[in-house]
C-alpha cells in the first residue's frame, strides 16, 4: 500500500471538512424551510437526542467513538439533555465512565483484533507508529494525546498498535480526555441554557487545558526530542 503524501492527506481532510460543511449548511437550510430558527433547530436536535433515553445515549457514547464518531457529539449534548433529570455531576461521571470504556475497547481492538488493518491505515495516512521502549511509554502516551492532528480514535489505535502497556495507556489517556470532556460538557450545558457565568467557566477550563497541552508538549520535546520527532512525523 502506497504511503499517502502530506499534501494529499490535507486535501483529503479538507474535502471531508467541506463535505461536513455542506451537510451542515444543507441541514440548516432544510430546517429553515420547515420554519425552524437557530434556537428551534438546536431544540429539535436536543429533542432527538433526548428521545434516545439515557441508556441508549450513554451506550452509544461508550461504543461509537471507536468507529470514528467525534466525542464532542456526545459531550456537547449530554449536559443540556440529561442534566435537568439526572443532575450535571452525575452526567459528567457517567460520561467519563463511558469514555473509559471506549478507551479500553479501542485498545483491545487495535492491540489484538484489528492490528493489521490499523497498521495499513496509519501507513496510508502517513502516521508513523513509533517504536518505543518501556521507559518511554508514559512520554509517548502524553505526546500522542497532545500532538495536534491525529483525531481521538486514531490516537487510541496508534497507542494500541504501538503495544503501550494498558495501565499506562489507560490512566494517562483517561486523565487527559476527562479534563477536556468535562469542560465540553459544562460548556454545552451552559451555552444551551444561557448561563453566561457557566460558559465563562467552561471556556476558561478549555483555555487552561490548551495552555497545559502546549506546555506539556514543549517540555516533552526538550526531554525526549527523538521521540517527539517520531510522533510528529506524519
N, C-alpha and C positions, 0 to 999 in steps of 0.2 A: 504494500500500500504506500503510495507516494505521500511524502510529508507536505502538508499544506504550508504555503508561504505566509509570512506575517501580513503582507498586503492583501492576499486573498482572504485570510481569516477576518480582517477588519471589514472587507467588502461583504462577507457573509453575515457578520454581526450587524453591519449597517442595514443589510437587506432584511434581516429578521426584525430589527428595530423599526424599520419603515413599515413592514407588514403589520407589526403591532400597532403602530400609529394609525395606519389606515383602518384597522379593525376598530380602534377606539373612536376615531372620527366617524366611521360609519354607524357605530352603536349610538354615539351622541346624536347624530342626525336622525336616526330611526326613533330614538326616544323623544326628540323634539317634535317629530311628526305625530307622535302619539300624544302630544300635549304635556310632556314632562319637561320641567326646567331642571337646572342643575341639582337643586335640593331634592326635587321629586325623583330625579334619576338615582341619586345616592340612596334615598329611602327605598326605592324599588329594588336596588341591588341588595341592600341590607335585609329587605323582606325575604328575598330569595334565599339568602344565607340562613336567616332565622328559620325558614321553613324546613331546612335540613334537620334541625334539632341539634342539641349539643353533642350527643353520642356520635352521630354521623359526621358532624363537623370536625370534632377533635380526632376521630378515627382517620379521616382524610388528611388531617394535618400531620398525623404520625406517618402516613404512607406516601402521599403524593409528592412531597419534595424529593423523594428518592427517584422519581421519574422526571425530575426537572421543573416541577411547578414551583414558582418562586415562593419562598417562605413569607414574604411580605403580603401575599394574597390572604394569608390567614392571620398574620399578626395585626394588620390594619383593620380587619373586620371583627376580630374576636371580641375586642373591648366594647364597641358600640352595640353589638348584637346581644352578647350574653352577660355583660356586666350588670344590666338592670335586674336580671333574675338570679344571677349566681354571685354577684359581687365581684368587683375588679380584682381583689387579691387572689380569689380562687381561680379566676380566668387566667391570670398570669401564671399561677402554679401549675395548672393543668396544661397550659400551652408549653411551658418549659419541659414538663414531663413528656409531652408528645414529641418535642424536638429531640429530647434524649433518646426516645425510642427510635426516631428516624436516624439519628447518628449511628446507633447500634445496627440498625437494619442496613444502611448503605455500606457500613464497614463490612458486614458479613457478606453482602452481595459482591462487593469488589474484591474481597480477600479470597473467597473460596468458590464463588459461583460464576460471576461474570468477568473474572480476571482477564481472560484472553481478549474479550470484546472491549473492555475498558482500556487495555494497553493499546489496541489498534486505534480506538477513538482518540486517545491522548496523542498518539503519534501523528494521526491525520490532522488534528487540530494544532499540532505544533507545541503541545505542552510536554515538557520533558519530565519523566518520572525520575526523581533523584535517587541516587544510591546513598544510603545514609547508615552510619554506624549507630549502635545502640546509644552511645554517649551523645549523639547529635539529634536524637529523635524529638526531644522536647522543643529544641530550637526549630526543627523542621516544621512541627505542627503549628507553632506560633507564626513562622514565616509564611506558610501556606495560607493561614487564616487572615493575615494582614496584608498579603500581596494583592494589589488591585488587579482585576482582570478575570481570573477564573471564577465562575459562578459557584454558589454554595454546593450544589450537587457534585460538580467536578472536583472541588476541593476534597470532599468526602471520599470520592472514588480514587483520587490520586494518592491520598494518605493510606487507604486500604491496600492498594496495589503496591505501594512502597513498603509494605509489611511493618508499618509502625505498630508497636505494642498497643493492644486495645486499651489498656488502662491509661496510657499516656495520651493516645488519640482522643479518648472519650472525655477525660477530665478537662483537658485544656480546651478542646473544641466546645464542649458544653458551656464552659465558663464564658468564652468569648461570644458564642451565639446567644447565650442567655442575656448578656448585657445589652446587646443590640436589639434583640427581640422584645425585651421588656420595655425599652424606650419606644419602640414602634407600636406596641400595644397601648401604652399610655398616650402616645401621640394620636393614634386613630380614635381612641375613645374621647379625648379632649376636643379634637377637631370637629368630630361629628356632633358632639353635644354643645359646642360653642363655649367651652371653658378656656378662656384666654390664658389664665394662670397655668392650667394644666398643659396647654400647648407650649407655653414658655418653658416649663419644667422639662417636658419631653424633648424639646429642641435642644435645651441645654445639655441633657444627657447624651443626645446624639452627637452634639459638637464635642463633648468631653470624650466620647468613645472614639471619634475620628482622630482627635488630637492624640489620644492614648495610643491608637494604632500606628500613627505616624512616628511617635516617639519610640515605640517598641520596635518598629521596623528599622529605624536608623540605628538603634542600639545593637540590634542583632546583625545589621550589616557591618558594623565595626567589629563585633565579636566573632562572627562567622562569615567573613567575606566570600569564601569559596562556596559555602552552602547557599548563601543569599543569591549569588550569581546563578547557581544551578537552578534554584527555584524560579528565579525571574526569567530564565532563558526560555523563550517561547516565540 
